[in-house]
Amino acid sequence: MGIRDGAKSAAKKAIGLPTATVVGYWRGLTYPFKGLRFVFFTHPKLARFWLPPIAITLALLVVSFTLGWRYHDDLVNWMWAQPGGDGFWIGVLGVLHWLLRALALIVLWAIGLIGVVLMTNVIAAPFNDLLSEEVEHLATGRPGQPFSLAVLFRDTLRTVGLEVLKLAIYVCVMVPMFVISYVPVVGAVIYAVVGFLFTTLYFAIDYVDWPASRRNRSIHFRFGMLHEHFMPMFGFGTGVWLFLFIPLVNLLFMPAAVAGGTLLFLDLEGERAAALPADASGLA
């Protein structure tokens, strides 16, 4: 009888595993959208945390584009002086010189754009930490740490340092993947599959990092969350990937990802207040 009951129990678990996997993935996928609703609709006053990094990033873009426009002529003339005189070949050289100036402007603007995009997470890091802390306060009812300049300075250094480290890890993995993508036939497939999986799991850990860091949780703990709750974390990372796919536009969705990651962390750890019971269950 015991063997029969055990077999039935194992069979039920085996049958229910695909359903639990799909449900876990789907529930994780909804958290960026829960964060979107939380930040932009339920608590619009949270804009005081996410508007400053957007304003700073836009200001840096304006500065980089202005500098590119101001100095692209000087750069080209330093390499090749403007041709002077008359004649057909002088005209051809003049056209080539103009094309070089246009190319220099595009390159300088591209360098500025890439630099600002790479710095986006670093710029937003201190604000995202404050946003995550306020989301946690609103979701659980627990007050955050009392404000002090020493705590602010310490947390800013911590969050910026973590973002620089995570960006370096991401670049170290994805640059070789980009090189592999040029391998005939299989390269593009490997890059697409491995790049997507790594990016989604990277985002999953990255955006639950704010509440985990405030609790001084170890790197081992973060990967333990990924192992123990793989499908919800994978689903959440997929949702964040969809949100942050377009550079610069992702600035508008980053606050939703931060809020969604904070809510997911609280639910997985069982820390959310009973005020949100519908969101706080079924994430085993």
C-alpha positions in Angstrom: 0.0 0.0 0.0 2.8 2.3 0.9 4.6 1.6 -2.4 1.3 2.3 -4.3 0.8 5.6 -2.5 4.3 6.6 -3.1 4.0 5.8 -6.8 0.8 7.8 -7.1 2.4 10.8 -5.4 5.4 10.6 -7.7 3.2 10.4 -10.7 1.1 13.4 -9.6 4.3 15.4 -9.1 5.6 14.4 -12.5 2.3 15.3 -14.2 2.1 18.6 -12.3 5.7 19.6 -13.1 5.0 21.0 -16.6 2.1 23.0 -15.2 4.0 24.3 -12.3 6.9 25.2 -14.6 4.6 27.2 -17.0 2.8 28.9 -14.1 6.0 29.8 -12.4 7.5 31.3 -15.6 4.2 33.2 -16.3 4.0 34.6 -12.8 7.6 35.8 -13.0 6.9 37.4 -16.4 4.1 39.5 -14.9 6.3 41.2 -12.3 7.8 43.9 -14.6 4.2 44.8 -15.5 3.2 44.8 -11.8 6.2 47.2 -11.3 4.9 49.4 -14.2 1.5 49.7 -12.5 3.0 50.2 -9.1 5.4 53.0 -10.2 3.4 54.9 -12.8 -0.2 54.4 -11.8 -0.6 53.3 -8.1 2.2 55.5 -6.7 2.9 58.4 -9.2 4.8 60.4 -6.6 7.6 57.9 -7.0 8.6 60.0 -10.0 10.9 61.9 -7.7 13.2 58.9 -7.8 13.1 58.0 -11.5 12.9 61.4 -13.1 16.4 62.7 -12.1 18.4 59.9 -13.8 16.3 60.4 -17.0 17.0 64.2 -16.8 20.8 63.6 -16.2 21.0 61.1 -19.1 19.2 63.4 -21.5 21.5 66.3 -20.4 24.6 64.1 -21.1 23.2 63.2 -24.5 22.7 66.9 -25.3 26.2 67.7 -24.2 27.8 64.8 -26.1 25.9 65.7 -29.3 26.8 69.4 -28.9 30.5 68.6 -28.5 30.4 66.3 -31.5 28.8 69.1 -33.6 31.2 71.7 -32.3 34.5 69.8 -32.8 33.9 67.5 -35.8 35.2 70.1 -38.2 38.3 70.8 -36.1 39.0 67.1 -36.0 38.8 66.6 -39.7 40.8 69.8 -40.5 43.5 68.6 -38.1 43.7 65.4 -40.1 43.2 67.0 -43.6 43.0 70.7 -44.2 40.1 72.0 -46.3 41.2 71.8 -50.0 41.5 75.3 -51.6 41.5 76.5 -55.2 39.5 75.8 -58.4 39.3 73.0 -60.8 37.6 69.6 -61.2 39.8 67.6 -58.9 39.8 70.3 -56.3 36.0 70.0 -56.4 36.2 66.2 -56.0 38.6 66.6 -53.0 36.1 69.1 -51.6 33.3 66.6 -51.8 35.5 63.9 -50.2 36.4 66.4 -47.4 32.7 67.1 -46.8 31.9 63.4 -46.7 34.8 62.9 -44.2 33.3 65.7 -42.0 29.9 64.0 -42.1 31.4 60.7 -41.2 33.4 62.3 -38.3 30.2 63.8 -37.0 28.4 60.5 -37.1 31.3 58.7 -35.4 31.5 61.3 -32.6 27.8 61.1 -32.0 27.9 57.3 -32.0 30.7 57.3 -29.5 28.8 59.8 -27.3 25.6 57.7 -27.6 27.3 54.4 -26.7 29.1 56.0 -23.8 25.9 57.4 -22.4 24.1 54.1 -22.9 26.8 52.2 -21.1 26.7 54.7 -18.2 22.9 54.6 -17.9 22.8 51.9 -15.2 25.7 53.6 -13.3 24.0 57.0 -13.5 20.6 55.5 -12.3 22.1 53.2 -9.7 21.8 55.5 -6.6 18.3 56.6 -7.6 17.2 53.0 -8.3 18.4 52.0 -4.8 16.2 54.8 -3.3 13.3 53.8 -5.5 13.6 50.1 -4.5 13.7 51.1 -0.8 10.6 53.2 -1.1 8.8 50.5 -3.1 9.6 48.1 -0.3 8.3 50.6 2.3 5.0 51.0 0.4 4.6 47.3 -0.2 5.4 46.1 3.4 4.6 49.1 5.6 8.1 48.9 7.1 10.0 52.2 7.3 13.4 52.4 5.6 16.6 53.5 7.2 16.7 57.0 8.7 18.2 59.5 6.3 21.8 60.5 6.9 24.5 61.8 4.6 26.9 59.0 5.8 24.4 56.3 4.8 23.6 58.1 1.5 27.3 58.3 0.6 27.9 54.7 1.6 24.9 53.4 -0.3 25.8 55.4 -3.4 29.4 54.0 -3.4 28.0 50.5 -2.9 25.4 50.7 -5.7 27.7 52.4 -8.2 30.5 49.9 -7.5 28.1 47.0 -8.0 26.8 48.4 -11.2 30.3 48.9 -12.6 31.1 45.3 -11.6 28.0 43.8 -13.1 28.5 45.8 -16.3 32.1 44.5 -16.6 30.8 40.9 -16.1 28.2 41.4 -18.8 30.7 42.8 -21.3 33.2 40.0 -20.6 30.6 37.4 -21.4 28.7 39.1 -24.3 31.8 40.4 -26.2 33.1 36.8 -26.8 29.5 35.8 -27.7 29.5 38.6 -30.3 32.7 37.3 -31.8 31.3 33.8 -31.9 28.3 35.1 -33.8 30.5 35.5 -36.9 31.3 31.7 -37.0 29.5 30.4 -40.1 26.2 28.6 -39.7 26.2 27.9 -35.9 27.7 31.2 -34.6 24.5 33.2 -35.0 22.4 30.5 -33.4 24.8 30.2 -30.4 24.9 33.9 -30.0 21.1 34.2 -30.1 20.3 31.4 -27.7 23.2 31.8 -25.2 22.9 35.6 -25.4 19.2 35.6 -24.7 19.5 33.1 -21.8 22.5 34.9 -20.2 20.9 38.3 -20.6 17.5 37.3 -19.1 19.2 35.6 -16.1 21.5 38.5 -15.7 18.6 40.9 -15.6 16.8 38.6 -13.1 19.7 38.7 -10.6 20.4 42.4 -11.4 16.9 43.7 -10.5 16.5 41.7 -7.3 19.9 43.0 -6.3 18.6 46.2 -4.7 16.7 44.6 -1.8 19.3 41.8 -1.5 22.1 44.3 -1.2 20.3 46.3 1.5 20.1 43.0 3.5 23.8 42.4 2.9 23.0 39.1 1.2 25.9 37.3 -0.5 26.5 36.5 -4.1 25.9 32.9 -3.2 22.5 33.9 -1.9 21.6 35.6 -5.2 22.5 32.5 -7.2 20.7 30.4 -4.7 17.5 32.4 -5.4 18.0 31.7 -9.1 18.5 28.0 -8.4 15.5 27.6 -6.0 13.1 29.8 -8.0 14.4 29.3 -11.5 11.2 29.6 -13.5 9.8 32.8 -11.8 13.3 34.4 -12.0 13.6 33.3 -15.7 10.2 34.7 -16.4 11.0 38.0 -14.7 14.2 38.3 -16.6 12.4 37.7 -19.8 9.9 40.5 -19.0 12.8 42.9 -18.1 14.5 42.0 -21.4 11.4 43.0 -23.3 11.2 46.2 -21.3 14.9 47.2 -21.7 15.4 46.0 -25.3 15.5 49.5 -26.8 18.4 51.7 -25.6 17.5 55.1 -24.1 13.8 54.3 -24.3 14.5 51.7 -21.6 15.0 54.7 -19.2 11.3 55.0 -19.0 10.9 51.3 -18.2 13.8 50.9 -15.8 11.8 52.1 -12.8 9.2 49.5 -13.6 11.9 46.8 -13.6 13.3 48.0 -10.3 9.9 48.0 -8.7 9.0 44.6 -10.2 12.3 43.1 -9.0 11.7 44.5 -5.5 8.2 43.0 -5.4 9.4 39.7 -6.7 12.2 39.5 -4.1 9.7 40.3 -1.3 7.3 37.7 -2.5 9.9 35.0 -2.9 11.2 35.8 0.6 7.7 36.0 2.0 8.2 39.5 3.3 5.3 41.4 1.7 2.5 42.7 3.8 -1.0 41.1 3.7 -2.2 44.2 1.9 -1.2 42.6 -1.4 -2.2 38.9 -0.9 -3.0 38.4 -4.6 0.6 39.1 -5.6 2.3 37.3 -2.8 1.4 33.6 -3.4 2.2 30.8 -5.7 5.9 31.6 -6.4 7.5 28.4 -5.2 
